[in-house]
Amino acid sequence: MSVTVYKNARIFTGSGDILENGLLAVSHAHTQFVAPERGKTPVKVAASLKDKLEYVGAAEGYAIPEDAEAVDLAGCTVLPGLIDCAARLDTLHPEADDYVDNIGTAYRTFVAYRAAAEALNCAVTTVRAMGMPNNIDIGLKNAIDKTMFFGPSILTCGPIYAVTGGCGHEKYGLVMASGSDELRRAMRIHVARGLDGVVLQVSGKPLDSLNGEYHQEMSTKEIHDLVKHAHGAEKKVMTAASGDPSISACIDAGADTILEGRRIGKENLAVMAQKGISYVPCMVNTPEEFSIEHKAVVAEAIKAGVAIGVGTETLPSQPMDGTVAVVKELELLVECGMTPVQALNAATSGAAKIAGSKAGVLAAGKPADFIAVEGAPDKDISAMRSIAMVVKSGRRAFLRAGGKNENAFRIMLPGYEVAGGATIDWTRGAVQGVIAPESYNDKWNLYKEI
């Protein structure tokens, strides 16, 4: 078993401690293969990476082995890898036709893996993926967990469950159904396939409504029935909801997290804080005309003590304002009143609690998922724009510190640099046959989709 030591760094543990001259030691348990006999042919089966944090603490408290690799991170702050609580890994270019599945599930899976790899390079080591039907997220999760590919940990939410004709009905990534029985049936099938959580589309958006209000589309009974069923299967529930009637229905049903929440009254925020219902606002995905109101809600949620997690509701790597979506969301949280430390917690330990991840904290025995940034992001959140290193499961994706410049993980062609996120139209020239608009309902009929 080999050891890698990261020394001379400030360490933000995610559990409230900041070590000014800290050291991390990672023990590497190399991937093992077992070869059970199947007839006369040996079958190799890959095991998961077993790399763990062996030590996190003061430098003087650890004796560095003579054969250990030592990485000098002077001038950097080490912190847990970021967690995106609500990412859309198969988000396509704005000009691409995302209203039908015109590229096919197989190709879309590769598009999603590209996005997952970009997320890792943007310091996101865990992604809670939503809006991905046809088992795309489950396939990605399994391939990464079994070490077939390198990438962030994937927490799967499958497709988004919505009422027939509801918000987003014309877009790829939803399962629509009418009534509690049909919705529960759809959920049962997907949960049986291995989902970690579920997402409900509860509200419509003002742009969908003649009176410009957020209106509740999923009935209160449907919300209650779906939350009860999901909790019975020990799955967390995230509800995309805005407007107090919808928020109240989600609170009463016992939803775990409110997604978006672009309009929430103070009374509901107080109840959310009291009941421990978390909030993932995804401000980076809010249309400009609603951003002022949304930021005001987030500011009130911070004052009320609501648990807030970082989510993008797009690609974590989407270019925004000179950085990427996940970092921009951190900056927006600080603009709304969080301290830099609170914002970092919302993307690490706090996000882990919300999403159900084992990561998010740097401590002995925890997953070796961590990053390094130049400067002190706990004092100035803009330091998150300067990522110097990303480590996932003990293996470095890249390192640009301590006089080193290594890129151990690159999915792009050698010497070929491209912008990330949805700036590239991966669908152009990859069309596999367009579905006519009149067949939308047939395509998304839950009995066919699942």
WOFENPE-V667929 format. One record per residue. N is the residue number from 1. RES is the residue in three letters. PSI is psi in whole degrees, -180 to 180 (NA if undefined). Layout:
n=N res=RES psi=PSI
n=N res=RES psi=PSI
This chain:
n=1 res=MET psi=124
n=2 res=SER psi=165
n=3 res=VAL psi=139
n=4 res=THR psi=133
n=5 res=VAL psi=132
n=6 res=TYR psi=116
n=7 res=LYS psi=169
n=8 res=ASN psi=32
n=9 res=ALA psi=152
n=10 res=ARG psi=141
n=11 res=ILE psi=121
n=12 res=PHE psi=108
n=13 res=THR psi=-20
n=14 res=GLY psi=-8
n=15 res=SER psi=17
n=16 res=GLY psi=-10
n=17 res=ASP psi=144
n=18 res=ILE psi=116
n=19 res=LEU psi=122
n=20 res=GLU psi=-31
n=21 res=ASN psi=74
n=22 res=GLY psi=171
n=23 res=LEU psi=138
n=24 res=LEU psi=138
n=25 res=ALA psi=130
n=26 res=VAL psi=125
n=27 res=SER psi=130
n=28 res=HIS psi=117
n=29 res=ALA psi=103
n=30 res=HIS psi=151
n=31 res=THR psi=128
n=32 res=GLN psi=150
n=33 res=PHE psi=137
n=34 res=VAL psi=151
n=35 res=ALA psi=76
n=36 res=PRO psi=151
n=37 res=GLU psi=130
n=38 res=ARG psi=96
n=39 res=GLY psi=-122
n=40 res=LYS psi=3
n=41 res=THR psi=120
n=42 res=PRO psi=141
n=43 res=VAL psi=120
n=44 res=LYS psi=132
n=45 res=VAL psi=122
n=46 res=ALA psi=139
n=47 res=ALA psi=162
n=48 res=SER psi=155
n=49 res=LEU psi=138
n=50 res=LYS psi=10
n=51 res=ASP psi=133
n=52 res=LYS psi=162
n=53 res=LEU psi=120
n=54 res=GLU psi=-34
n=55 res=TYR psi=137
n=56 res=VAL psi=116
n=57 res=GLY psi=-159
n=58 res=ALA psi=145
n=59 res=ALA psi=-38
n=60 res=GLU psi=-9
n=61 res=GLY psi=6
n=62 res=TYR psi=130
n=63 res=ALA psi=113
n=64 res=ILE psi=123
n=65 res=PRO psi=148
n=66 res=GLU psi=-34
n=67 res=ASP psi=10
n=68 res=ALA psi=146
n=69 res=GLU psi=132
n=70 res=ALA psi=129
n=71 res=VAL psi=123
n=72 res=ASP psi=119
n=73 res=LEU psi=35
n=74 res=ALA psi=135
n=75 res=GLY psi=-1
n=76 res=CYS psi=159
n=77 res=THR psi=129
n=78 res=VAL psi=137
n=79 res=LEU psi=164
n=80 res=PRO psi=150
n=81 res=GLY psi=146
n=82 res=LEU psi=152
n=83 res=ILE psi=123
n=84 res=ASP psi=112
n=85 res=CYS psi=-9
n=86 res=ALA psi=78
n=87 res=ALA psi=153
n=88 res=ARG psi=90
n=89 res=LEU psi=-18
n=90 res=ASP psi=26
n=91 res=THR psi=133
n=92 res=LEU psi=173
n=93 res=HIS psi=142
n=94 res=PRO psi=-29
n=95 res=GLU psi=-6
n=96 res=ALA psi=154
n=97 res=ASP psi=99
n=98 res=ASP psi=14
n=99 res=TYR psi=-13
n=100 res=VAL psi=160
n=101 res=ASP psi=79
n=102 res=ASN psi=8
n=103 res=ILE psi=-8
n=104 res=GLY psi=153
n=105 res=THR psi=-40
n=106 res=ALA psi=-49
n=107 res=TYR psi=-37
n=108 res=ARG psi=-31
n=109 res=THR psi=-40
n=110 res=PHE psi=-37
n=111 res=VAL psi=-42
n=112 res=ALA psi=-38
n=113 res=TYR psi=-39
n=114 res=ARG psi=-44
n=115 res=ALA psi=-38
n=116 res=ALA psi=-41
n=117 res=ALA psi=-41
n=118 res=GLU psi=-40
n=119 res=ALA psi=-42
n=120 res=LEU psi=-42
n=121 res=ASN psi=-14
n=122 res=CYS psi=16
n=123 res=ALA psi=8
n=124 res=VAL psi=111
n=125 res=THR psi=-10
n=126 res=THR psi=131
n=127 res=VAL psi=126
n=128 res=ARG psi=105
n=129 res=ALA psi=135
n=130 res=MET psi=158
n=131 res=GLY psi=34
n=132 res=MET psi=93
n=133 res=PRO psi=-174
n=134 res=ASN psi=27
n=135 res=ASN psi=20
n=136 res=ILE psi=-48
n=137 res=ASP psi=-36
n=138 res=ILE psi=-41
n=139 res=GLY psi=-44
n=140 res=LEU psi=-47
n=141 res=LYS psi=-48
n=142 res=ASN psi=-42
n=143 res=ALA psi=-39
n=144 res=ILE psi=-44
n=145 res=ASP psi=-34
n=146 res=LYS psi=9
n=147 res=THR psi=21
n=148 res=MET psi=-42
n=149 res=PHE psi=160
n=150 res=PHE psi=135
n=151 res=GLY psi=-179
n=152 res=PRO psi=157
n=153 res=SER psi=140
n=154 res=ILE psi=124
n=155 res=LEU psi=122
n=156 res=THR psi=135
n=157 res=CYS psi=-4
n=158 res=GLY psi=-151
n=159 res=PRO psi=167
n=160 res=ILE psi=136
n=161 res=TYR psi=127
n=162 res=ALA psi=163
n=163 res=VAL psi=155
n=164 res=THR psi=126
n=165 res=GLY psi=9
n=166 res=GLY psi=-171
n=167 res=CYS psi=129
n=168 res=GLY psi=13
n=169 res=HIS psi=-25
n=170 res=GLU psi=-1
n=171 res=LYS psi=157
n=172 res=TYR psi=140
n=173 res=GLY psi=2
n=174 res=LEU psi=151
n=175 res=VAL psi=119
n=176 res=MET psi=143
n=177 res=ALA psi=164
n=178 res=SER psi=119
n=179 res=GLY psi=159
n=180 res=SER psi=-40
n=181 res=ASP psi=-46
n=182 res=GLU psi=-41
n=183 res=LEU psi=-41
n=184 res=ARG psi=-38
n=185 res=ARG psi=-46
n=186 res=ALA psi=-43
n=187 res=MET psi=-42
n=188 res=ARG psi=-45
n=189 res=ILE psi=-45
n=190 res=HIS psi=-39
n=191 res=VAL psi=-39
n=192 res=ALA psi=-24
n=193 res=ARG psi=-7
n=194 res=GLY psi=26
n=195 res=LEU psi=148
n=196 res=ASP psi=-22
n=197 res=GLY psi=175
n=198 res=VAL psi=155
n=199 res=VAL psi=131
n=200 res=LEU psi=135
n=201 res=GLN psi=103
n=202 res=VAL psi=-41
n=203 res=SER psi=153
n=204 res=GLY psi=172
n=205 res=LYS psi=157
n=206 res=PRO psi=-35
n=207 res=LEU psi=-19
n=208 res=ASP psi=-7
n=209 res=SER psi=142
n=210 res=LEU psi=-31
n=211 res=ASN psi=5
n=212 res=GLY psi=16
n=213 res=GLU psi=157
n=214 res=TYR psi=124
n=215 res=HIS psi=144
n=216 res=GLN psi=125
n=217 res=GLU psi=-44
n=218 res=MET psi=130
n=219 res=SER psi=158
n=220 res=THR psi=-39
n=221 res=LYS psi=-43
n=222 res=GLU psi=-42
n=223 res=ILE psi=-48
n=224 res=HIS psi=-46
n=225 res=ASP psi=-42
n=226 res=LEU psi=-41
n=227 res=VAL psi=-43
n=228 res=LYS psi=-43
n=229 res=HIS psi=-44
n=230 res=ALA psi=-43
n=231 res=HIS psi=-32
n=232 res=GLY psi=-27
n=233 res=ALA psi=10
n=234 res=GLU psi=41
n=235 res=LYS psi=137
n=236 res=LYS psi=150
n=237 res=VAL psi=127
n=238 res=MET psi=128
n=239 res=THR psi=123
n=240 res=ALA psi=105
n=241 res=ALA psi=145
n=242 res=SER psi=151
n=243 res=GLY psi=136
n=244 res=ASP psi=-38
n=245 res=PRO psi=-45
n=246 res=SER psi=-43
n=247 res=ILE psi=-43
n=248 res=SER psi=-41
n=249 res=ALA psi=-40
n=250 res=CYS psi=-40
n=251 res=ILE psi=-48
n=252 res=ASP psi=-33
n=253 res=ALA psi=-17
n=254 res=GLY psi=26
n=255 res=ALA psi=148
n=256 res=ASP psi=-35
n=257 res=THR psi=140
n=258 res=ILE psi=123
n=259 res=LEU psi=139
n=260 res=GLU psi=-77
n=261 res=GLY psi=55
n=262 res=ARG psi=-13
n=263 res=ARG psi=111
n=264 res=ILE psi=128
n=265 res=GLY psi=162
n=266 res=LYS psi=-36
n=267 res=GLU psi=-44
n=268 res=ASN psi=-36
n=269 res=LEU psi=-40
n=270 res=ALA psi=-41
n=271 res=VAL psi=-41
n=272 res=MET psi=-45
n=273 res=ALA psi=-41
n=274 res=GLN psi=-41
n=275 res=LYS psi=-4
n=276 res=GLY psi=26
n=277 res=ILE psi=122
n=278 res=SER psi=172
n=279 res=TYR psi=124
n=280 res=VAL psi=93
n=281 res=PRO psi=-29
n=282 res=CYS psi=54
n=283 res=MET psi=-26
n=284 res=VAL psi=-17
n=285 res=ASN psi=9
n=286 res=THR psi=128
n=287 res=PRO psi=146
n=288 res=GLU psi=-36
n=289 res=GLU psi=-14
n=290 res=PHE psi=0
n=291 res=SER psi=-37
n=292 res=ILE psi=-47
n=293 res=GLU psi=-41
n=294 res=HIS psi=-45
n=295 res=LYS psi=-36
n=296 res=ALA psi=-39
n=297 res=VAL psi=-45
n=298 res=VAL psi=-41
n=299 res=ALA psi=-43
n=300 res=GLU psi=-36
n=301 res=ALA psi=-39
n=302 res=ILE psi=-45
n=303 res=LYS psi=-36
n=304 res=ALA psi=-12
n=305 res=GLY psi=23
n=306 res=VAL psi=137
n=307 res=ALA psi=121
n=308 res=ILE psi=136
n=309 res=GLY psi=152
n=310 res=VAL psi=129
n=311 res=GLY psi=156
n=312 res=THR psi=-28
n=313 res=GLU psi=26
n=314 res=THR psi=-159
n=315 res=LEU psi=129
n=316 res=PRO psi=-28
n=317 res=SER psi=5
n=318 res=GLN psi=123
n=319 res=PRO psi=131
n=320 res=MET psi=123
n=321 res=ASP psi=43
n=322 res=GLY psi=5
n=323 res=THR psi=-152
n=324 res=VAL psi=165
n=325 res=ALA psi=-44
n=326 res=VAL psi=-36
n=327 res=VAL psi=-39
n=328 res=LYS psi=-37
n=329 res=GLU psi=-39
n=330 res=LEU psi=-44
n=331 res=GLU psi=-39
n=332 res=LEU psi=-37
n=333 res=LEU psi=-39
n=334 res=VAL psi=-39
n=335 res=GLU psi=-32
n=336 res=CYS psi=-3
n=337 res=GLY psi=-6
n=338 res=MET psi=150
n=339 res=THR psi=160
n=340 res=PRO psi=-38
n=341 res=VAL psi=-44
n=342 res=GLN psi=-41
n=343 res=ALA psi=-43
n=344 res=LEU psi=-39
n=345 res=ASN psi=-36
n=346 res=ALA psi=-19
n=347 res=ALA psi=-1
n=348 res=THR psi=-97
n=349 res=SER psi=-41
n=350 res=GLY psi=-42
n=351 res=ALA psi=-36
n=352 res=ALA psi=-42
n=353 res=LYS psi=-41
n=354 res=ILE psi=-45
n=355 res=ALA psi=-15
n=356 res=GLY psi=39
n=357 res=SER psi=151
n=358 res=LYS psi=-8
n=359 res=ALA psi=-161
n=360 res=GLY psi=-10
n=361 res=VAL psi=141
n=362 res=LEU psi=110
n=363 res=ALA psi=156
n=364 res=ALA psi=133
n=365 res=GLY psi=-11
n=366 res=LYS psi=162
n=367 res=PRO psi=142
n=368 res=ALA psi=63
n=369 res=ASP psi=108
n=370 res=PHE psi=165
n=371 res=ILE psi=166
n=372 res=ALA psi=139
n=373 res=VAL psi=151
n=374 res=GLU psi=133
n=375 res=GLY psi=-157
n=376 res=ALA psi=88
n=377 res=PRO psi=-20
n=378 res=ASP psi=-13
n=379 res=LYS psi=-35
n=380 res=ASP psi=106
n=381 res=ILE psi=-22
n=382 res=SER psi=-15
n=383 res=ALA psi=-21
n=384 res=MET psi=-10
n=385 res=ARG psi=-9
n=386 res=SER psi=74
n=387 res=ILE psi=125
n=388 res=ALA psi=-20
n=389 res=MET psi=147
n=390 res=VAL psi=128
n=391 res=VAL psi=127
n=392 res=LYS psi=126
n=393 res=SER psi=37
n=394 res=GLY psi=-7
n=395 res=ARG psi=131
n=396 res=ARG psi=131
n=397 res=ALA psi=-43
n=398 res=PHE psi=162
n=399 res=LEU psi=123
n=400 res=ARG psi=62
n=401 res=ALA psi=166
n=402 res=GLY psi=31
n=403 res=GLY psi=7
n=404 res=LYS psi=150
n=405 res=ASN psi=83
n=406 res=GLU psi=141
n=407 res=ASN psi=87
n=408 res=ALA psi=-23
n=409 res=PHE psi=111
n=410 res=ARG psi=126
n=411 res=ILE psi=-7
n=412 res=MET psi=163
n=413 res=LEU psi=142
n=414 res=PRO psi=130
n=415 res=GLY psi=7
n=416 res=TYR psi=109
n=417 res=GLU psi=131
n=418 res=VAL psi=154
n=419 res=ALA psi=156
n=420 res=GLY psi=-168
n=421 res=GLY psi=-152
n=422 res=ALA psi=25
n=423 res=THR psi=-14
n=424 res=ILE psi=133
n=425 res=ASP psi=91
n=426 res=TRP psi=-13
n=427 res=THR psi=-20
n=428 res=ARG psi=121
n=429 res=GLY psi=0
n=430 res=ALA psi=12
n=431 res=VAL psi=135
n=432 res=GLN psi=15
n=433 res=GLY psi=119
n=434 res=VAL psi=138
n=435 res=ILE psi=129
n=436 res=ALA psi=146
n=437 res=PRO psi=-35
n=438 res=GLU psi=-12
n=439 res=SER psi=10
n=440 res=TYR psi=-49
n=441 res=ASN psi=-38
n=442 res=ASP psi=-41
n=443 res=LYS psi=-42
n=444 res=TRP psi=10
n=445 res=ASN psi=128
n=446 res=LEU psi=-28
n=447 res=TYR psi=-26
n=448 res=LYS psi=-40
n=449 res=GLU psi=-39
n=450 res=ILE psi=NA
